[in-house]
Amino acid sequence: MKIFLSGSIRGGRQMLPTYQFICGYLRSNGHEVLSWHVAHDGVEATESLMSESQIYERDMGFLRESECMIAEVSLASTGVGYEVCSAIKKGIPILCVHKPDANVSAMILGNTNCNVIVKDYSGNEDLEVILREFLASF
Ligand SMILES: O=c1[nH]c(=O)n([C@H]2C[C@H](O)[C@@H](COP(=O)(O)O)O2)cc1CO
């Protein structure tokens, strides 16, 4: 599947190892992560070579192509919120994952849209089970 991975960039990079774990898991299971740059540790440097509108247009293009979204929502990121909302409008399945102690927005936790699944995970083992179940649902 073509998957959009959404994770914080300007909202903070503390969850980078988790984005890398998700991206690696998806790729090793044969999926294409269109927005793989979210899991790249030099993303700010490479993105600084692009204009803001180039970044926006590229990501919205990736979203148009994507069959589902996986969003790590532990950090408060305007971009992740915008992407989740855009995916809701597009009508694709969205899995939002977060650490149990994260201060996740009510716009995610309280979202009753039938395409949105929100799950918390403690570690990579938990997360892998959640990802496997989500992908098996297609
Ligand atoms: O440089 C960027 N490149 C990029 O692809 N994004 C997209 C992908 C991420 O899932 C999301 C992160 O948003 P934010 O930077 O507000 O945390 O927005 C966001 C930025 C910077 O806002």
The ligand as a Gaussian input file, in Angstrom:
#p B3LYP/6-31G(d) Opt

LIG

0 1
 O        9.574000      20.736000       6.506000
 C        8.490000      20.140000       6.589000
 N        8.230000      19.050000       5.792000
 C        7.078000      18.347000       5.881000
 O        6.913000      17.367000       5.154000
 N        6.128000      18.723000       6.829000
 C        4.891000      17.923000       6.987000
 C        5.143000      16.441000       7.203000
 C        4.890000      16.200000       8.668000
 O        4.018000      15.069000       8.823000
 C        4.236000      17.463000       9.183000
 C        4.991000      18.088000      10.329000
 O        4.415000      19.338000      10.641000
 P        5.136000      20.359000      11.683000
 O        6.402000      20.843000      11.027000
 O        4.124000      21.453000      11.901000
 O        5.439000      19.584000      12.942000
 O        4.182000      18.388000       8.096000
 C        6.322000      19.820000       7.606000
 C        7.485000      20.542000       7.518000
 C        7.779000      21.725000       8.373000
 O        6.612000      22.311000       8.896000

